């Protein structure tokens, strides 16, 4: 059986990429298609796959500017030639579910409908640059129509939570079975309390609301460590006091240690499912 896995982009290791690792383990011989691929930013398991990027991957510094290419994503995802596959598994929070499956069975595991044009639009664009706000005002309706139409190319929807299943039903009129994301319980442990610090593990994007946590910790002056990367990092660092430390991306071994030794996890954002709190409790 020929299998293709589709993932929106591969430029960091977040919750969606952890789920993708499970798909790669299930289908190690699959071809993995993605819009943008930065091999130095993903796990060895993902790098071991036969990864195929889109034409966007040829643009210089695309991993830094990819957000500005959002209107091109539908065309790029549709450009993948997936004829000859028996099963297509899309791992989608943006456009991955919009591929043309031809005669293959298409199962889509959805972390969220395209946040940027639906319920999280204001969180992403309210404080964006003027050019970005104007551009999205032009493209938003087109992207919404495309997203709804593309949902018709999916044979079976899977959702990460009942919350996401409800959104799929509301936006696309489709039913979705719920399969919760995996958490590796054996990897985490309770360590000695070496420092009384608090911990955030998150992408540094608007809807995660890291700015709220920073304002709070600037007031109480307690030590806070922030693990994660994202477009808001520079802005958040400028607003943070000396008690707040940005660690960037860390490997799994160091992350387990940070979980095990922190005073508590801080989780200020609205989440579709939320692997991080489960990892912290493991």
Secondary structure as UniProt FT lines:
FT   STRAND          3..7
FT   HELIX           15..26
FT   TURN            27..29
FT   STRAND          31..34
FT   HELIX           39..41
FT   HELIX           44..47
FT   STRAND          50..53
FT   HELIX           55..58
FT   TURN            60..61
FT   HELIX           62..65
FT   HELIX           66..72
FT   HELIX           73..78
FT   TURN            83..84
FT   STRAND          87..92
FT   HELIX           96..98
FT   TURN            102..103
FT   STRAND          105..110
FT   HELIX           115..117
FT   TURN            118..120
FT   HELIX           121..125
FT   TURN            126..127
FT   HELIX           130..151
FT   TURN            152..153
FT   STRAND          156..159
FT   HELIX           162..172
FT   STRAND          176..178
FT   HELIX           185..187
FT   STRAND          198..201
FT   HELIX           206..208
FT   HELIX           210..220
FT   STRAND          224..227
FT   TURN            231..232
FT   HELIX           233..239
FT   TURN            242..243
FT   STRAND          244..248
FT   HELIX           252..261
FT   STRAND          264..265
FT   HELIX           275..281
//
